[in-house]
Amino acid sequence: MNNRKKIVILVAMAAALLASLWLFFGLGGSPEKFEEVKAEVGRIGHVISTVGTVNPQNRLEIKPPIQGRIERILVREGDEVKSGDILAFMSSTDRATLVDAARIKGGEELRYWQNAYKETPLVAPIDGTIIVRNVEPGQTVSPSDAVLVISDRLIVQADVDETDIGDVSVGQNAVVGLDAYPDVKVKAIVDHISYESQILNNVTIYKVDILPEEVPEIFRSGMSANVEIIVSNKEGALTVPSRAISQDDEGATVLLKDSSGKGEKTSIEIGLQSNGLTEIVSGLEKGAVLLIPIDTGIHSKKSPSGSPFMPTRRGAR
C-alpha cells in the first residue's frame, strides 16, 4: 500500500506541474487582450530623419601677409564684420625689433620708429561673423597661422543615407533641432546635395546642406543637429498607427472590430508612412476601430512566428 500511495502522490504532483506549465506558457487558451485604436483624419508626410552638424557655409581663415607680432585685435568671437573692416594690427619682425629697442629709450625715439614703420592691418575680405580667434596681442605669427576665422553664415550639414538620397531634392522644406536646445525648432530648406559619397560608420552617406531661414543666435559651429527633411506632406489623410497593420501573403491587413466586438481580418491599401502613422488609401473609414494584440509576455507565443496580426516593419521611417 505504501508503494501505491507513493505512486499516486508522484502522479498527482506530475499532473499539477504539467498543468502549471500549460497555464503559464499560454497553452490554456486564455482570451487574448487587445488595445483599441481608431482610424482618424489628419496630416501625414514622408519625412527623412537624420543627424548633422552646424558648420559655416563658407569658412575663411584670416592669415597674416608677413611674419611678425600681433599688436592689437579689434574683434572677438561672435562679432559681425563687414568687408573692409580692420580686424587687427600687426608688426613685421623688423618693425617689432626696432620699436622694442626704441621703447627702451622712449620719448622721441619711440615716436619716430612708430611713425616710420606703420603697423600692418588685417582686413575682413567678406561680410560675416568672427567664429574663431586664435591669438592674442603680443603673440608671434607667421603667414601660415590662422589668426581669425570668418563665417558668412552657419548652415547644417546633414548626413543622408544613400537609400534615402533619391527622395531628397533642392528646395524641400526641413526642420532643424539642436541637441543643446531640444525645444528650439528652426525652419530650413535643402540648399545643396553633395555629388560625392562618404563612408560614415561603414554606411554610405551624402552630405546635404540645410539652409536655415533665419540663423538663431544660439547656433554655434560644431553643434550636433537633428534634421527632418519633408519629402511630402498630405492634409486630410486617413491614418492609423503603423503597429496596427500586419503584412502577409494577402498584403496589408488590420484587425477590424465588428459589431459583436470581435476582430475581423480586413485587407487595406496603404500610402504614406511617417512617425509611427500609416495612411489608409482604401479599406477603412473614419472612426473604424482596430484591435491590436497586447503582448502580455505569457500568452503571446501561439506559434514560432507569433500572432498573425502583429504588425511588421515595412520601410517606415
C-alpha positions as CSV (number, residue, x, y, z in Angstrom):
1,M,0.0,0.0,0.0
2,N,2.8,2.4,0.8
3,N,4.3,1.9,-2.7
4,R,0.9,2.5,-4.3
5,K,0.4,5.7,-2.2
6,K,3.8,6.9,-3.3
7,I,3.0,6.3,-7.0
8,V,-0.3,8.1,-6.6
9,I,1.3,11.1,-5.0
10,L,4.1,11.3,-7.6
11,V,1.5,11.1,-10.5
12,A,-0.6,13.8,-8.8
13,M,2.5,16.1,-8.4
14,A,3.5,15.5,-12.1
15,A,0.0,16.3,-13.2
16,A,0.0,19.5,-11.2
17,L,3.3,20.5,-12.6
18,L,2.2,19.9,-16.2
19,A,-1.0,21.9,-15.6
20,S,1.0,24.8,-14.2
21,L,3.3,24.8,-17.2
22,W,0.3,24.5,-19.5
23,L,-1.2,27.6,-18.0
24,F,2.0,29.6,-17.6
25,F,3.0,29.2,-21.3
26,G,-0.4,30.1,-22.6
27,L,-1.5,26.7,-23.7
28,G,-4.7,27.0,-21.8
29,G,-6.4,29.1,-24.4
30,S,-6.8,32.2,-22.2
31,P,-8.5,35.0,-24.1
32,E,-6.0,37.4,-25.8
33,K,-6.2,41.0,-24.8
34,F,-6.4,43.8,-27.3
35,E,-5.7,47.5,-27.5
36,E,-8.3,49.6,-29.4
37,V,-7.3,52.4,-31.8
38,K,-9.3,54.5,-34.2
39,A,-8.8,55.5,-37.8
40,E,-8.5,59.2,-37.8
41,V,-8.2,62.0,-40.3
42,G,-5.1,64.2,-40.0
43,R,-1.8,65.3,-41.6
44,I,0.9,62.8,-42.6
45,G,4.1,63.2,-44.6
46,H,7.1,61.3,-45.7
47,V,9.9,62.6,-43.6
48,I,13.6,61.6,-43.7
49,S,15.1,61.9,-40.2
50,T,18.8,62.1,-39.9
51,V,21.6,63.9,-38.0
52,G,24.1,66.6,-38.9
53,T,26.4,69.3,-37.7
54,V,26.3,73.1,-37.7
55,N,29.1,74.3,-39.9
56,P,30.0,77.6,-41.7
57,Q,28.7,77.7,-45.2
58,N,31.9,79.5,-46.2
59,R,34.8,79.3,-43.7
60,L,37.6,81.8,-44.4
61,E,40.8,81.9,-42.4
62,I,42.5,85.3,-41.9
63,K,46.3,84.8,-42.1
64,P,49.0,87.5,-41.8
65,P,50.7,88.5,-45.0
66,I,54.1,88.6,-43.2
67,Q,55.8,87.1,-40.2
68,G,55.7,89.3,-37.1
69,R,53.8,90.1,-34.0
70,I,50.2,90.8,-33.3
71,E,49.9,94.3,-31.7
72,R,46.1,94.7,-31.4
73,I,43.0,92.7,-32.1
74,L,39.8,94.7,-32.6
75,V,37.2,91.9,-32.7
76,R,36.2,88.9,-30.7
77,E,34.2,85.7,-31.4
78,G,30.6,86.4,-32.3
79,D,31.3,89.9,-33.7
80,E,29.7,90.8,-37.0
81,V,32.1,92.4,-39.5
82,K,31.8,94.0,-43.0
83,S,34.1,93.5,-45.9
84,G,37.0,96.0,-45.5
85,D,36.7,96.3,-41.7
86,I,40.1,96.3,-39.9
87,L,40.2,93.2,-37.6
88,A,43.7,93.5,-36.2
89,F,47.1,95.3,-36.4
90,M,50.5,93.6,-36.5
91,S,54.1,94.5,-36.8
92,S,56.6,92.8,-39.1
93,T,59.6,91.1,-37.4
94,D,61.8,94.1,-38.3
95,R,59.3,96.7,-37.0
96,A,58.8,94.8,-33.8
97,T,62.6,94.7,-33.2
98,L,63.1,98.4,-33.9
99,V,60.1,99.5,-31.8
100,D,61.1,97.3,-28.9
101,A,64.6,98.8,-28.9
102,A,63.2,102.4,-29.2
103,R,60.8,101.7,-26.4
104,I,63.7,101.3,-24.0
105,K,64.9,104.8,-24.9
106,G,61.4,106.2,-25.0
107,G,60.2,109.6,-26.0
108,E,61.1,110.9,-29.4
109,E,63.0,107.8,-30.4
110,L,59.9,105.6,-29.9
111,R,57.6,108.0,-31.7
112,Y,60.0,108.2,-34.6
113,W,60.1,104.5,-35.3
114,Q,56.4,104.1,-34.7
115,N,55.7,106.6,-37.4
116,A,58.5,105.4,-39.7
117,Y,57.2,101.8,-39.7
118,K,53.4,101.7,-39.6
119,E,51.5,98.7,-38.3
120,T,50.1,96.3,-40.9
121,P,46.3,96.0,-40.7
122,L,44.5,92.7,-41.2
123,V,41.3,93.3,-43.1
124,A,38.0,91.4,-43.4
125,P,37.6,90.1,-47.0
126,I,33.9,89.3,-46.7
127,D,30.9,90.2,-44.6
128,G,30.4,87.6,-41.8
129,T,30.8,86.6,-38.2
130,I,34.0,86.0,-36.3
131,I,33.8,82.4,-35.2
132,V,37.4,81.7,-34.1
133,R,40.0,84.0,-32.5
134,N,43.3,82.0,-32.2
135,V,45.8,84.6,-31.0
136,E,46.2,87.5,-28.5
137,P,48.2,90.7,-28.7
138,G,51.9,90.0,-28.3
139,Q,51.9,86.6,-30.0
140,T,54.3,85.9,-32.8
141,V,52.7,84.7,-36.0
142,S,53.7,83.5,-39.5
143,P,51.9,83.6,-42.8
144,S,50.7,80.0,-42.2
145,D,48.9,80.9,-39.0
146,A,45.1,81.5,-39.0
147,V,44.7,84.5,-36.7
148,L,40.9,84.7,-37.1
149,V,38.2,82.7,-38.9
150,I,35.2,84.3,-40.5
151,S,32.0,82.6,-41.5
152,D,29.5,84.3,-43.8
153,R,26.6,82.2,-42.3
154,L,26.0,79.0,-40.4
155,I,24.3,76.1,-42.0
156,V,23.6,72.4,-41.1
157,Q,25.3,69.7,-43.0
158,A,23.1,66.6,-42.8
159,D,24.3,63.0,-43.3
160,V,21.7,61.3,-45.6
161,D,21.9,57.6,-46.2
162,E,22.3,56.6,-49.8
163,T,19.0,54.6,-49.6
164,D,17.2,57.9,-48.9
165,I,19.1,60.3,-51.1
166,G,16.9,59.6,-54.1
167,D,14.0,61.2,-52.3
168,V,15.9,64.4,-51.4
169,S,15.8,67.4,-53.8
170,V,16.9,71.0,-53.5
171,G,14.2,73.3,-52.3
172,Q,12.5,70.8,-50.0
173,N,11.4,72.1,-46.6
174,A,13.2,70.8,-43.5
175,V,13.2,71.3,-39.7
176,V,16.3,71.5,-37.6
177,G,16.7,70.9,-33.9
178,L,19.8,71.1,-31.8
179,D,20.9,68.6,-29.1
180,A,21.9,71.5,-26.9
181,Y,18.5,73.2,-27.3
182,P,15.9,70.4,-27.9
183,D,12.9,72.8,-27.6
184,V,14.1,75.0,-30.4
185,K,13.0,74.1,-33.9
186,V,14.3,76.0,-36.9
187,K,12.6,76.1,-40.4
188,A,15.0,75.4,-43.2
189,I,15.3,74.3,-46.8
190,V,17.6,71.9,-48.7
191,D,20.2,74.0,-50.4
192,H,22.7,71.6,-51.9
193,I,23.3,67.8,-52.2
194,S,26.8,66.6,-52.5
195,Y,27.8,64.7,-55.6
196,E,30.4,62.6,-53.8
197,S,29.6,60.0,-51.2
198,Q,31.4,59.4,-47.9
199,I,31.6,56.4,-45.7
200,L,30.4,57.0,-42.1
201,N,30.4,54.1,-39.7
202,N,30.5,51.7,-42.6
203,V,27.4,53.3,-44.2
204,T,27.5,55.2,-47.5
205,I,26.1,58.8,-46.9
206,Y,25.8,62.0,-48.8
207,K,26.3,65.4,-47.3
208,V,23.2,67.6,-47.7
209,D,23.4,71.4,-46.9
210,I,20.4,72.6,-44.9
211,L,19.9,76.3,-45.0
212,P,18.0,77.8,-42.0
213,E,15.5,80.6,-43.0
214,E,16.9,82.6,-40.1
215,V,20.1,81.6,-38.2
216,P,19.3,81.8,-34.4
217,E,21.9,83.4,-32.1
218,I,22.2,80.1,-30.3
219,F,23.8,78.4,-33.3
220,R,27.4,77.6,-32.8
221,S,29.8,75.9,-35.3
222,G,30.2,72.2,-34.5
223,M,26.9,71.8,-32.7
224,S,25.1,68.4,-33.2
225,A,21.8,68.8,-35.0
226,N,18.7,66.6,-35.8
227,V,17.2,67.1,-39.2
228,E,13.9,66.2,-40.7
229,I,13.6,66.6,-44.4
230,I,10.0,66.8,-45.5
231,V,9.7,64.8,-48.7
232,S,5.9,65.0,-49.0
233,N,3.1,66.3,-46.8
234,K,-0.6,65.5,-47.0
235,E,-3.5,67.0,-45.2
236,G,-6.8,65.2,-44.6
237,A,-5.4,61.8,-44.8
238,L,-7.0,58.8,-43.0
239,T,-4.3,57.4,-40.7
240,V,-3.9,54.6,-38.2
241,P,-0.9,53.6,-36.0
242,S,1.6,51.6,-38.1
243,R,1.7,48.9,-35.4
244,A,-1.9,48.1,-36.1
245,I,-1.0,46.9,-39.6
246,S,0.2,43.4,-40.5
247,Q,1.9,42.2,-43.7
248,D,1.3,38.7,-45.0
249,D,0.7,36.9,-48.3
250,E,-2.5,38.8,-48.8
251,G,-0.8,42.2,-48.4
252,A,-1.6,44.7,-45.7
253,T,-4.3,43.8,-43.2
254,V,-5.8,45.0,-40.0
255,L,-8.0,43.5,-37.3
256,L,-11.2,45.4,-37.6
257,K,-13.6,45.4,-34.6
258,D,-17.1,44.3,-35.7
259,S,-20.5,44.9,-34.1
260,S,-20.1,41.9,-31.9
261,G,-16.8,43.2,-30.5
262,K,-14.7,40.6,-32.3
263,G,-11.9,41.2,-34.7
264,E,-12.2,40.7,-38.4
265,K,-9.2,40.4,-40.6
266,T,-9.6,43.2,-43.2
267,S,-7.4,44.0,-46.2
268,I,-6.3,47.6,-46.7
269,E,-4.3,49.7,-49.2
270,I,-1.7,51.8,-47.6
271,G,0.1,55.1,-48.6
272,L,2.5,57.4,-46.8
273,Q,4.2,56.3,-43.6
274,S,5.7,58.7,-41.1
275,N,6.3,59.0,-37.3
276,G,4.5,55.8,-36.5
277,L,1.5,56.5,-38.6
278,T,0.4,55.0,-41.9
279,E,-2.0,56.5,-44.4
280,I,-5.0,54.3,-45.4
281,V,-5.9,54.7,-49.0
282,S,-8.8,52.2,-49.1
283,G,-10.3,49.5,-46.9
284,L,-11.3,51.6,-43.8
285,E,-13.5,54.5,-42.9
286,K,-13.0,57.3,-40.4
287,G,-13.7,56.2,-36.9
288,A,-13.2,52.5,-37.6
289,V,-11.9,50.7,-34.5
290,L,-8.9,48.4,-34.9
291,L,-7.7,45.8,-32.4
292,I,-4.0,45.4,-31.6
293,P,-3.0,42.3,-29.7
294,I,-1.3,43.2,-26.4
295,D,1.9,41.3,-25.7
296,T,1.5,40.2,-22.1
297,G,4.6,38.1,-22.1
298,I,2.7,35.0,-21.2
299,H,0.1,34.2,-23.9
300,S,1.8,35.8,-26.9
301,K,3.7,32.8,-28.2
302,K,1.0,31.0,-30.1
303,S,3.4,29.9,-32.8
304,P,7.0,30.4,-33.6
305,S,6.1,33.4,-35.8
306,G,3.8,35.0,-33.2
307,S,0.3,36.3,-33.8
308,P,-0.6,36.7,-37.5
309,F,-2.0,40.2,-36.7
310,M,1.2,41.6,-35.1
311,P,2.4,44.5,-37.3
312,T,5.6,44.1,-39.2
313,R,8.1,46.8,-40.2
314,R,7.5,47.9,-43.8
315,G,10.0,50.7,-44.6
316,A,8.6,53.2,-42.1
317,R,11.0,56.0,-41.1
